[in-house]
């Protein structure tokens, strides 16, 4: 079995104080993908670098206290790729890929466009650059893309569908990008192959009582190539402890990583 977890931490230091690494140590995971660590290399403690029997690989943003992505694994990767070759977005710390044989596990943090038109335009540029990269990766490898995609796909994935049609993360152009990724490029939304229930969210606004009332969005994904996706057996969203404004997503695959 291969247990993969993805979690947007909204600050690795904050999540650690809330017990995230204690929880992670009890999950019997093989790979943990994290996003929005908001921590420079100089601020990474031994716990952050190598918790339990895991080793972490990271891409930090040049801007301090911003973005950042990482992959923790208890298996020795054959290779680790930091960044996906984007002059604009690699300095923001958005991509780490660990390779195990023919399998790539990617941690990605897609930009948010919620702060305004400038960042929304940047989000579209990221999407335009990332789609061909994923298509090329799929031609050569089995792939599990984990991360905060900052886009809901369908009405089932958000509590307030009508009220968010003009908001970043639920825009028709963004949702069409995911549809193209699934229908044309051929990736699979693994969670939805296992759980078709409504109100299964991974992010909640800090405003009002969104978390308590489960007024959420499903924007954290494991998106995989069909071969590895077909081996997925179980999935869960962990909400018992609120480590950040996102909840960890776990999926078990009937797949063995050597080493």
Protein Blocks (a to p, Z undefined) as FASTA:
>chain_A
ZZdddddeeiaklmmmnommmmmmmnopabdcdehklpafklpcfklmmgcjbccddddd
fbghiahiddddfbdcfbdcedjhiaklmmnopaccddehjbccdddddddfklomklmm
mmmmmmmmmmmmmmmmmmmmccddeddehpafblmlpfblmlmmmgghiafklmmmmmmm
mmmnopacfklmmoccghiafbdcfehjllmnopacdfbdcdddfklmmmpmbdcddfkb
cfblbdcdddddddddeZZ
